Amino acid sequence: DARAPLPARSRSFFSALSFWLLLAVAIICTVKVLALSASPKIVVVGSNPGASSYLQPITVYAAVAQKLLAGSVTNRSKLTVDTRGVSQGLEREFPELADVSMSIPLVSNRPVIYVQPAVPSLILQSPTGNFALSSSGLALTRVSALPSNISLLVDQSGLVPRLGKQVVPSSTVSFV
């Protein structure tokens, strides 16, 4: 029972078909590996003991990061994503964050955003509420509970602090 070899024309058709199928699979795999999801994973690093009183829930950071990632078509690819722009956007939106960095995974499609909370150096008690201030005098966030391990500065001038803005000079923070 000897099998007859396929004609040359038949062999070239099957080899061409296998080549095109292999090429299509390679292109699909490449697109899948380079695609980037718009829903990042948020990881809080270097959290200090009092951070829970002024940090937002992780879902709030994730929602803003997702909006920033979805804001540009170039953020859909690992090759063209603007990691610096997303990090800076989160830092502008949330002054309570000292540092934000974004990592693009090699295998996964979900970006990882690392957020590091700023350490409050002073609590400003003003007529409009209590505010955590950074070492540079920036208003980080409103605080409802006064932490016992941070100095308190009582404002009697009627100053209205705005989040993310300079409230007092850094020399005042370091003096207190």
C-alpha positions in Angstrom: 0.0 0.0 0.0 2.2 2.7 -1.2 0.9 6.2 -1.1 1.3 8.4 -4.0 3.2 11.7 -3.3 1.1 14.9 -3.6 1.6 16.8 -6.8 3.9 19.8 -6.5 1.0 22.2 -6.9 -0.8 20.7 -3.9 2.3 20.8 -1.8 2.9 24.5 -2.6 -0.7 25.3 -1.7 -0.5 23.6 1.7 2.9 25.2 2.5 1.6 28.6 1.6 -1.5 28.0 3.7 0.5 27.0 6.7 2.8 30.0 6.2 -0.1 32.4 6.2 -1.8 30.7 9.2 1.5 30.8 11.1 1.9 34.5 10.2 -1.6 35.3 11.3 -1.1 33.6 14.7 2.2 35.4 15.2 0.6 38.8 14.5 -2.3 38.1 16.8 0.1 37.0 19.6 2.2 40.1 19.1 -0.9 42.4 19.3 -2.1 40.6 22.4 1.3 40.9 24.2 1.7 44.6 23.3 -1.9 45.6 24.2 -2.3 47.4 27.5 -5.4 47.4 29.7 -7.0 50.7 30.9 -7.7 49.3 34.4 -4.5 49.5 36.4 -3.6 47.8 39.7 -2.9 50.3 42.5 -0.2 49.4 45.1 0.4 51.7 48.1 4.1 51.6 49.1 5.8 53.1 52.1 2.6 53.7 54.0 3.1 55.5 57.3 1.0 54.8 60.4 -1.2 57.9 60.0 -1.8 57.5 56.3 -5.1 55.7 56.6 -6.6 58.9 58.1 -5.9 61.0 54.9 -5.5 58.5 52.0 -8.3 58.1 49.6 -9.7 54.6 49.0 -7.7 52.7 46.4 -10.7 52.6 44.1 -10.6 56.4 43.8 -7.0 56.4 42.7 -7.8 53.5 40.3 -10.7 55.4 38.7 -8.6 58.5 38.0 -5.8 56.4 36.7 -8.2 54.6 34.4 -9.6 57.9 33.1 -6.0 59.1 32.4 -5.1 55.9 30.6 -8.3 55.9 28.6 -7.8 59.6 27.6 -5.4 58.8 24.8 -5.2 56.1 22.1 -1.4 55.9 22.6 -2.0 54.6 26.1 -3.4 51.4 24.7 0.0 50.0 23.7 3.0 49.1 25.9 5.3 50.7 23.3 3.6 54.1 23.3 2.1 54.5 26.8 2.8 57.8 28.5 3.8 56.5 32.0 5.2 59.9 33.1 2.0 61.7 32.0 -0.2 59.3 34.0 2.1 59.6 37.0 2.1 63.4 36.9 -1.7 63.5 36.4 -2.2 61.4 39.6 0.2 63.6 41.5 -1.6 66.8 40.4 -5.0 65.3 41.3 -4.0 63.9 44.7 -1.6 66.2 46.6 -1.5 63.6 49.5 0.7 61.5 47.3 4.5 62.1 47.5 5.4 59.9 44.6 3.6 58.0 41.8 5.3 55.6 39.4 3.8 53.3 36.7 5.2 50.0 35.8 4.4 48.1 32.5 4.5 44.4 33.0 6.2 42.2 30.5 3.7 39.4 30.4 0.5 40.8 31.8 -1.6 43.5 30.1 -2.6 45.3 33.3 -0.3 48.3 34.3 0.7 48.6 37.9 0.7 52.0 39.6 2.7 52.5 42.8 1.6 55.3 45.0 3.6 56.6 48.0 1.7 58.8 50.5 3.3 62.0 51.7 4.2 62.1 55.3 2.3 64.9 57.0 4.6 67.1 59.1 2.0 69.4 60.6 -1.8 69.6 61.2 -3.3 73.0 60.5 -6.4 73.7 62.5 -8.3 76.5 60.7 -11.9 77.8 60.9 -12.7 75.8 57.7 -11.3 72.5 59.0 -8.2 70.5 59.8 -5.6 70.0 57.1 -2.5 67.8 57.0 0.5 69.8 55.7 3.6 68.4 54.0 7.2 69.4 55.1 7.1 72.0 52.3 3.9 73.6 53.6 1.5 72.2 51.0 -2.0 71.3 52.1 -2.2 67.5 51.5 -5.7 66.7 52.6 -8.4 67.3 55.1 -8.3 65.2 58.2 -11.2 64.5 60.5 -9.2 62.9 63.4 -6.2 64.7 64.8 -3.2 62.3 65.0 -1.5 62.5 68.4 2.0 62.1 66.9 1.9 65.3 64.7 2.2 68.9 65.9 -0.8 71.1 65.7 -0.8 74.6 64.4 -3.9 76.7 65.2 -4.7 79.4 62.6 -6.5 82.4 63.9 -6.0 84.6 60.8 -9.0 83.2 58.8 -6.8 81.6 56.1 -8.7 79.3 53.8 -6.4 76.5 52.8 -6.8 74.9 49.3 -5.7 71.3 48.7 -2.4 71.0 46.8 -1.6 74.7 47.4 1.1 76.3 49.6 -0.4 77.2 52.9 2.6 78.2 55.0 6.3 78.4 54.1 8.5 75.4 54.7 10.5 77.3 57.3 7.3 77.6 59.4 6.7 73.8 59.2 10.3 73.1 60.1 10.2 75.6 63.0 7.1 74.1 64.5 
